[in-house]
């Protein structure tokens, strides 16, 4: 207000007072929320992909059909194949839980755990399980190569084909989880820098 001769008149350029962080314009808040939701949709897509391929890998390994002969090899006779099955099963369960957390965050706008715990939990577990899948896939690949060398696959071709599919699906799960890890890492960096899960 400008005081002239005892009469108050409006200031030609009134100042905007911002006394609280939540006093930001509604437009900026809406844009930030839209961007965060879109980003969370991408995370959800890759977590859903990781769940599908990891579950498929575990099912393929579990249902490998060897010959009917009792002395024919079974998948659980080989430590590497047991590792492939266990790793993909664990990642499938983890991805399913993360899918639920992502859906909750998209529709409620808040994380299941406090933000600080959630961003570190997601990034840390994505890293651990991604490397676990990579290790399992590498072990399974080496075993599959050795089985072909000793002519096991000549007698039981279906056994080797199905185990190869399971290992390949495990690698696909690793790639999906790796991308999820990059996205969760980006959220972590945003939180460390800005105190928010996404750069506004």
MOPEMO-V304340 format. One record per run of one state. SS is the DSSP state (H for helix, E for strand, - for the rest). FROM is the first residue (numbers start at 1). LEN is the number of residues. If there is no record, write none. Layout:
[[SS & FROM & LEN] [SS & FROM & LEN]]
This chain:
[[- & 1 & 1] [E & 2 & 3] [- & 5 & 2] [E & 7 & 3] [- & 10 & 11] [H & 21 & 3] [- & 24 & 2] [H & 26 & 37] [- & 63 & 12] [H & 75 & 3] [- & 78 & 1] [H & 79 & 30] [- & 109 & 6] [H & 115 & 35] [- & 150 & 2] [H & 152 & 4] [- & 156 & 1] [H & 157 & 38] [- & 195 & 6]]
